[in-house]
């Protein structure tokens, strides 16, 4: 009986790849809010196209603004994931709302060991300072 209950529990509360993808995106949003560019970049593959440009954009953005994000997975799988991303920035100098952006981002994810990494993200313009 205990084995059946355990199987039922695991089936009901199993951690799926979609849960992992949502956690990855939540980590990216949290790292942006904390201004932690290095932690953001760790969520991308090492061969991510335009990695240096992304790093420079994130550094400029987090230096000038306090950021907050709202992220919702719309559709997809690891090969092509569509995400509705809302990003707002408050000026660090006078605390006024400097910008609000909303984009539908397309991502590709790659399994790296036990975790997922972003291998493609378009458009990158949402992260321009």
Residue frames as a rotation matrix with the C-alpha (Angstrom) as fourth column:
UNK 1
0.561 0.828 0.000 0.00
0.828 -0.561 0.000 0.00
0.000 0.000 -1.000 0.00
UNK 2
0.425 -0.484 -0.765 2.83
0.172 -0.787 0.593 2.43
-0.889 -0.383 -0.251 0.83
UNK 3
-0.644 -0.689 0.332 4.42
0.419 0.044 0.907 1.79
-0.640 0.723 0.260 -2.57
UNK 4
-0.117 0.698 0.706 1.17
0.969 -0.074 0.234 2.65
0.216 0.712 -0.668 -4.34
UNK 5
0.783 0.399 -0.476 0.80
0.542 -0.815 0.208 5.85
-0.305 -0.421 -0.854 -2.32
UNK 6
-0.033 -0.891 -0.452 4.39
0.163 -0.451 0.877 6.82
-0.986 -0.045 0.160 -3.14
UNK 7
-0.679 -0.187 0.710 3.86
0.696 0.147 0.703 6.23
-0.236 0.971 0.031 -6.88
UNK 8
0.336 0.885 0.322 0.66
0.917 -0.385 0.101 8.26
0.214 0.262 -0.941 -6.78
UNK 9
0.637 -0.182 -0.749 2.44
0.321 -0.821 0.473 11.08
-0.701 -0.541 -0.464 -4.95
UNK 10
-0.441 -0.894 -0.073 5.30
0.232 -0.192 0.953 11.11
-0.867 0.404 0.293 -7.49
UNK 11
-0.457 0.342 0.821 2.88
0.888 0.123 0.443 11.03
0.051 0.932 -0.360 -10.42
UNK 12
0.611 0.792 -0.007 0.89
0.787 -0.607 0.110 13.97
0.083 -0.073 -0.994 -9.04
UNK 13
0.889 -0.277 -0.363 3.84
-0.072 -0.870 0.488 16.09
-0.451 -0.408 -0.793 -8.00
UNK 14
0.301 -0.809 0.504 6.52
0.875 0.445 0.192 15.09
-0.380 0.383 0.842 -10.50
UNK 15
0.183 -0.389 -0.903 8.87
-0.154 -0.918 0.365 17.84
-0.971 0.073 -0.228 -11.54
UNK 16
0.664 0.177 0.726 8.57
0.627 0.396 -0.671 18.11
-0.407 0.901 0.152 -15.33
UNK 17
-0.406 -0.811 0.420 10.89
0.912 -0.331 0.243 19.75
-0.058 0.482 0.874 -17.87
UNK 18
0.115 0.515 0.850 8.31
0.493 -0.772 0.401 22.54
0.862 0.373 -0.343 -18.23
UNK 19
0.938 0.164 -0.305 8.70
0.343 -0.334 0.878 23.23
0.042 -0.928 -0.370 -14.50
UNK 20
0.129 -0.979 -0.160 12.46
0.813 0.012 0.582 23.38
-0.568 -0.205 0.797 -14.97
UNK 21
-0.355 -0.219 0.909 12.07
0.819 -0.542 0.189 25.85
0.451 0.811 0.372 -17.86
UNK 22
0.629 0.642 0.438 9.85
0.295 -0.719 0.630 28.10
0.719 -0.267 -0.642 -15.74
UNK 23
0.786 -0.410 -0.462 12.42
0.478 -0.070 0.875 27.95
-0.391 -0.909 0.141 -12.93
UNK 24
-0.231 -0.896 0.379 15.19
0.952 -0.127 0.279 28.89
-0.202 0.425 0.882 -15.38
UNK 25
-0.128 0.263 0.956 13.23
0.551 -0.783 0.289 31.93
0.825 0.564 -0.045 -16.54
UNK 26
0.897 0.439 -0.049 12.37
0.253 -0.421 0.871 32.87
0.362 -0.794 -0.489 -12.95
UNK 27
0.378 -0.851 -0.364 16.08
0.763 0.064 0.643 32.67
-0.524 -0.521 0.674 -12.10
UNK 28
-0.416 -0.506 0.756 16.91
0.861 -0.487 0.148 34.95
0.293 0.712 0.638 -15.04
UNK 29
0.339 0.632 0.697 14.29
0.291 -0.775 0.561 37.48
0.895 0.012 -0.446 -13.93
UNK 30
0.930 -0.002 -0.366 15.50
0.364 -0.103 0.926 37.32
-0.040 -0.995 -0.095 -10.30
UNK 31
0.022 -0.998 -0.052 19.14
0.920 0.000 0.392 37.76
-0.392 -0.056 0.918 -11.32
UNK 32
-0.265 -0.028 0.964 18.18
0.647 -0.747 0.155 40.79
0.716 0.664 0.216 -13.42
UNK 33
0.723 0.627 0.290 16.31
0.179 -0.575 0.798 42.28
0.668 -0.525 -0.528 -10.46
UNK 34
0.780 -0.504 -0.372 19.39
0.467 0.073 0.881 41.73
-0.417 -0.861 0.292 -8.27
UNK 35
0.791 -0.496 -0.358 21.67
-0.603 -0.729 -0.323 43.27
-0.101 0.472 -0.876 -10.92
UNK 36
0.124 -0.741 0.659 23.73
-0.341 0.592 0.730 40.08
-0.932 -0.315 -0.179 -11.06
UNK 37
0.454 0.006 -0.891 24.96
-0.887 -0.095 -0.452 39.92
-0.087 0.995 -0.038 -14.67
UNK 38
-0.631 -0.763 -0.142 27.33
-0.768 0.640 -0.029 37.00
0.113 0.090 -0.989 -14.01
UNK 39
-0.619 0.480 0.622 24.48
-0.079 0.750 -0.657 34.87
-0.782 -0.456 -0.426 -12.66
UNK 40
0.464 0.775 -0.430 22.36
-0.515 -0.159 -0.842 35.83
-0.721 0.612 0.325 -15.67
UNK 41
0.143 -0.490 -0.860 25.06
-0.978 0.065 -0.200 34.71
0.154 0.870 -0.469 -18.09
UNK 42
-0.796 -0.422 0.434 25.46
-0.521 0.843 -0.135 31.36
-0.309 -0.333 -0.891 -16.32
UNK 43
-0.015 0.891 0.453 21.92
-0.116 0.449 -0.886 30.57
-0.993 -0.066 0.097 -17.51
UNK 44
0.747 0.165 -0.644 23.06
-0.630 -0.132 -0.765 30.79
-0.212 0.977 0.005 -21.15
UNK 45
0.809 -0.509 0.293 25.21
0.554 0.827 -0.094 28.29
-0.195 0.238 0.951 -23.04
UNK 46
0.069 -0.892 -0.446 28.86
0.287 -0.410 0.865 29.23
-0.955 -0.188 0.228 -23.51
UNK 47
-0.805 -0.372 0.462 28.38
0.514 -0.050 0.856 29.29
-0.296 0.927 0.232 -27.29
UNK 48
0.269 0.939 -0.216 25.29
0.719 -0.344 -0.603 31.53
-0.641 0.007 -0.768 -27.11
UNK 49
-0.098 -0.281 0.955 25.32
0.899 -0.437 -0.037 33.81
0.428 0.854 0.295 -30.17
UNK 50
0.074 0.041 0.996 26.06
0.029 -0.999 0.039 37.43
0.997 0.026 -0.075 -29.26
UNK 51
0.426 0.043 -0.904 27.06
0.830 0.378 0.409 36.47
0.359 -0.925 0.125 -25.71
UNK 52
-0.602 -0.735 -0.313 29.42
0.797 -0.578 -0.177 39.43
-0.050 -0.356 0.933 -25.38
UNK 53
-0.705 0.425 0.568 26.80
-0.049 -0.828 0.558 41.88
0.708 0.365 0.605 -26.67
UNK 54
0.381 0.866 -0.325 24.27
0.271 0.231 0.934 40.42
0.884 -0.444 -0.146 -24.24
UNK 55
0.063 -0.454 -0.889 26.73
0.994 0.107 0.016 40.78
0.088 -0.885 0.458 -21.35
UNK 56
-0.887 -0.444 0.130 27.38
0.443 -0.896 -0.035 44.43
0.132 0.027 0.991 -22.26
UNK 57
-0.339 0.850 0.404 23.65
-0.117 -0.464 0.878 45.17
0.934 0.250 0.257 -22.58
UNK 58
0.500 0.538 -0.679 22.82
0.556 0.402 0.728 43.53
0.664 -0.741 -0.098 -19.25
UNK 59
-0.306 -0.701 -0.645 25.69
0.952 -0.242 -0.189 45.36
-0.024 -0.671 0.741 -17.54
UNK 60
-0.910 -0.018 0.413 24.48
0.117 -0.970 0.215 48.71
0.397 0.244 0.885 -18.87
UNK 61
-0.023 0.998 0.053 20.87
-0.039 -0.054 0.998 47.97
0.999 0.020 0.040 -18.01
UNK 62
0.495 0.218 -0.841 21.54
0.731 0.418 0.539 46.80
0.469 -0.882 0.047 -14.45
UNK 63
-0.583 -0.754 -0.302 23.97
0.809 -0.503 -0.304 49.69
0.078 -0.422 0.903 -13.80
UNK 64
-0.908 0.193 0.372 21.39
-0.093 -0.958 0.270 52.34
0.408 0.211 0.888 -14.67
UNK 65
-0.122 0.985 0.125 18.09
-0.728 -0.174 0.663 50.78
0.674 -0.010 0.739 -13.59
UNK 66
-0.702 0.173 0.691 16.40
-0.445 0.651 -0.615 48.75
-0.556 -0.739 -0.379 -10.89
UNK 67
-0.660 0.358 -0.661 14.63
-0.599 0.281 0.750 46.07
0.454 0.891 0.029 -12.91
UNK 68
-0.384 0.575 0.723 11.52
-0.406 0.597 -0.691 44.00
-0.829 -0.559 0.004 -12.45
UNK 69
-0.809 0.057 -0.584 10.10
-0.535 0.340 0.773 41.37
0.243 0.939 -0.245 -14.77
UNK 70
0.111 0.810 0.576 6.98
-0.593 0.519 -0.616 39.38
-0.798 -0.273 0.537 -15.33
UNK 71
-0.704 -0.457 -0.544 7.49
-0.710 0.438 0.551 36.23
-0.014 0.774 -0.633 -17.38
UNK 72
0.226 0.811 0.540 4.88
-0.560 0.562 -0.609 33.85
-0.797 -0.165 0.581 -18.74
UNK 73
-0.863 -0.434 0.260 5.55
-0.088 0.634 0.768 30.79
-0.498 0.640 -0.585 -20.86
UNK 74
-0.110 0.848 -0.519 3.09
-0.908 -0.298 -0.294 30.83
-0.404 0.439 0.803 -23.72
UNK 75
0.925 0.377 -0.046 3.82
-0.353 0.811 -0.467 27.75
-0.139 0.448 0.883 -25.81
UNK 76
0.390 -0.777 -0.495 6.52
-0.771 0.019 -0.636 25.42
0.503 0.630 -0.591 -26.89
UNK 77
0.941 -0.292 -0.168 9.10
0.336 0.860 0.385 22.88
0.032 -0.419 0.908 -26.00
UNK 78
0.385 -0.866 -0.318 12.86
0.357 -0.178 0.917 22.98
-0.851 -0.467 0.241 -25.44
UNK 79
-0.304 -0.521 0.798 13.53
0.925 0.040 0.378 23.44
-0.229 0.853 0.470 -29.14
UNK 80
-0.693 0.155 0.704 11.30
0.235 -0.875 0.424 26.51
0.682 0.459 0.570 -29.42
UNK 81
-0.246 0.546 -0.801 9.75
0.960 0.023 -0.279 28.17
-0.134 -0.837 -0.530 -26.40
UNK 82
-0.226 0.244 0.943 7.63
0.335 -0.890 0.310 31.33
0.915 0.386 0.119 -26.65
UNK 83
-0.303 -0.004 -0.953 7.70
0.949 -0.091 -0.301 33.59
-0.086 -0.996 0.031 -23.61
UNK 84
0.505 0.484 0.714 5.76
0.425 -0.860 0.282 36.77
0.751 0.161 -0.640 -22.89
UNK 85
-0.220 -0.712 -0.667 8.30
0.972 -0.103 -0.211 38.97
0.082 -0.695 0.715 -21.07
UNK 86
0.758 0.401 0.514 7.42
0.303 -0.915 0.267 42.27
0.577 -0.046 -0.815 -19.42
UNK 87
-0.137 -0.889 -0.437 10.42
0.974 -0.041 -0.223 44.29
0.180 -0.456 0.871 -18.24
UNK 88
0.825 0.336 0.455 10.31
0.263 -0.940 0.218 47.59
0.501 -0.060 -0.863 -16.40
UNK 89
-0.189 -0.950 -0.250 13.13
0.874 -0.046 -0.484 49.76
0.448 -0.310 0.839 -15.18
UNK 90
0.925 0.346 -0.158 13.28
0.377 -0.781 0.498 52.45
0.049 -0.520 -0.853 -12.54
UNK 91
0.401 -0.798 0.449 16.09
-0.070 -0.516 -0.854 54.97
0.913 0.311 -0.263 -12.70
UNK 92
0.213 -0.424 -0.880 18.66
0.909 0.416 0.020 54.44
0.358 -0.805 0.474 -9.95
UNK 93
-0.780 -0.576 0.245 19.29
0.475 -0.799 -0.368 58.19
0.408 -0.171 0.897 -9.81
UNK 94
-0.802 0.498 0.329 15.77
-0.572 -0.800 -0.184 59.55
0.171 -0.335 0.926 -9.24
UNK 95
-0.822 0.417 0.387 13.62
0.098 0.773 -0.626 56.38
-0.560 -0.477 -0.677 -8.84
UNK 96
-0.036 0.831 -0.555 11.28
-0.783 -0.368 -0.501 57.40
-0.621 0.417 0.664 -11.66
UNK 97
0.415 0.233 0.879 9.89
0.313 0.871 -0.378 54.81
-0.854 0.432 0.289 -14.06
UNK 98
-0.347 -0.692 -0.633 12.30
-0.438 -0.477 0.762 55.00
-0.829 0.542 -0.138 -16.98
UNK 99
-0.553 0.178 -0.814 10.83
-0.785 0.218 0.580 52.37
0.281 0.960 0.019 -19.27
UNK 100
0.003 0.565 0.825 8.36
-0.426 0.747 -0.510 49.55
-0.905 -0.350 0.243 -19.66
UNK 101
-0.476 -0.234 -0.848 8.85
-0.876 0.210 0.434 46.92
0.077 0.949 -0.305 -22.36
UNK 102
0.196 0.521 0.831 6.90
-0.400 0.816 -0.417 43.89
-0.895 -0.250 0.368 -23.39
UNK 103
-0.260 -0.350 -0.900 8.07
-0.963 0.164 0.215 41.37
0.072 0.922 -0.380 -25.97
UNK 104
0.903 0.331 0.276 7.25
-0.321 0.944 -0.081 37.87
-0.287 -0.016 0.958 -27.07
UNK 105
-0.058 -0.996 -0.074 10.63
-0.953 0.033 0.301 36.16
-0.297 0.088 -0.951 -26.89
UNK 106
0.878 0.187 -0.440 11.55
-0.343 0.888 -0.306 32.97
0.333 0.420 0.844 -28.68
UNK 107
0.114 -0.837 0.535 14.04
-0.947 0.072 0.315 30.76
-0.302 -0.542 -0.784 -26.86
UNK 108
0.522 -0.092 -0.848 15.80
-0.235 0.940 -0.247 27.50
0.820 0.328 0.469 -27.49
UNK 109
0.514 -0.296 0.805 16.96
-0.838 0.026 0.545 25.53
-0.183 -0.955 -0.235 -24.48
UNK 110
0.175 -0.570 -0.803 19.71
-0.379 0.714 -0.589 22.94
0.909 0.408 -0.091 -24.20
UNK 111
0.992 0.107 -0.071 20.22
0.010 0.490 0.872 20.39
0.128 -0.865 0.485 -21.47
UNK 112
0.103 -0.985 0.138 23.59
-0.477 -0.170 -0.862 20.91
0.873 0.023 -0.487 -19.76
UNK 113
-0.922 -0.372 -0.107 24.12
-0.121 0.539 -0.834 18.10
0.368 -0.756 -0.542 -17.28
UNK 114
-0.581 0.726 -0.368 21.21
0.806 0.449 -0.386 18.21
-0.115 -0.521 -0.846 -14.85
UNK 115
-0.090 0.541 -0.836 20.06
0.284 -0.791 -0.542 21.71
-0.955 -0.286 -0.082 -15.76
UNK 116
0.478 0.345 0.808 18.82
0.873 -0.090 -0.479 23.65
-0.093 0.934 -0.344 -18.75
UNK 117
-0.444 -0.601 -0.665 20.59
0.374 -0.799 0.471 26.57
-0.814 -0.040 0.579 -20.44
UNK 118
0.693 0.629 -0.353 19.36
-0.003 -0.488 -0.873 29.13
-0.721 0.606 -0.336 -22.96
UNK 119
-0.217 -0.793 0.570 21.04
0.650 0.318 0.690 28.49
-0.728 0.520 0.446 -26.30
UNK 120
-0.731 0.060 0.679 19.08
0.543 -0.552 0.633 31.03
0.413 0.832 0.371 -28.37
UNK 121
-0.095 0.719 -0.688 16.95
0.756 -0.398 -0.520 34.06
-0.648 -0.570 -0.506 -27.51
UNK 122
-0.885 -0.109 0.453 15.34
0.401 -0.675 0.619 36.53
0.238 0.729 0.641 -29.88
UNK 123
0.473 -0.576 0.667 14.85
0.251 -0.637 -0.729 39.43
0.845 0.512 -0.157 -29.93
UNK 124
-0.170 -0.664 -0.729 17.65
0.959 0.059 -0.277 40.57
0.227 -0.746 0.626 -27.65
UNK 125
-0.459 -0.036 0.888 16.46
0.219 -0.973 0.074 44.16
0.861 0.228 0.454 -27.99
UNK 126
0.666 0.744 -0.047 14.37
0.211 -0.128 0.969 43.85
0.715 -0.655 -0.242 -24.82
UNK 127
0.625 -0.497 -0.602 17.65
0.747 0.155 0.647 43.91
-0.228 -0.854 0.468 -22.85
UNK 128
-0.096 -0.646 0.757 19.10
0.708 -0.579 -0.404 47.02
0.700 0.497 0.513 -24.52
UNK 129
-0.471 -0.123 -0.873 19.99
0.808 -0.457 -0.371 49.79
-0.354 -0.881 0.315 -22.04
